[in-house]
């Protein structure tokens, strides 16, 4: 497998790939992997496997192989041409509804929950617009939004009538903002929650102090 274009490859011949890598080199590869996962290029399982390999890599060659099948930074993405809907409506009277995987985030989502639950998983979603308007009407059910680094959620315009609204942002504040979610509407006796994914390795990684 070729390693041309790897962000960790030092200048010079191929022999230099056998040089020992530093913490900064591992961190650079980790960032590339996280962005690739956010773009939907890696599954959650692949991300966990590659993160573990990156954190334990000893040489440039071991790091380079982890990003060799990923596009170089700044390369145009095919998903940029994917059309996004202006409006998506989700009505859940009971039971549950979910959007996950590589779904295209629209301009606006209207969710209505009577006694069920709705989950919007943005960890692998295709984001083609910088803003999402999320109109919620929760009577006694729940709405959960799963975020990833680069997604900010604002719930200042939500009216609460006995339920709860909670937002837990990512500890990683260095990632550029790719999507701002403005939540508005009302929550009765139900709940609205925005949180990062429950991935043990990723959560540990985000808690690491900056070098």
NORPEVEN-V858081 format. One line per field, one symbol per residue. ss: DSSP state (a for helix, b for strand, c for the rest). burial: b if it has 9 or more other ideal C-beta (glycine too) atoms within 8 Angstrom, else e. Layout:
ss->???
burial->???
This chain:
ss->cccccccccccccaaaaacbccaaaaaaaaaaaaaaaacccccaaaaaaaaaaaaaccbaaaaaaaaccccccccccaaaacccccbbbbbbcccbbbbccccbcccbbbbbbcccbbbbbccccbccccbbbbbbbbcccbbbbbbcccbbbbbbbbbbcccbbbbcccccccccccbbbbbbbbbcccbbbbbbcccaaaaaaaccccc
burial->eebeebbbbeeeeeebbeeebeeebbbbbbebbbebbbebebebebbbebbbbbbebebbbbbbbbbbeeeeeeeeeebeebebeebeebebeeeebebeeeebbbbbbbbbbbebbbbbbbbbbbbbbebbbbbbbbbbbbbbbbbbbbbebbbeebebeebebbbeebeeeebebbbbbbbbbbbbebbbbbbbbeeebbbebbeeeee
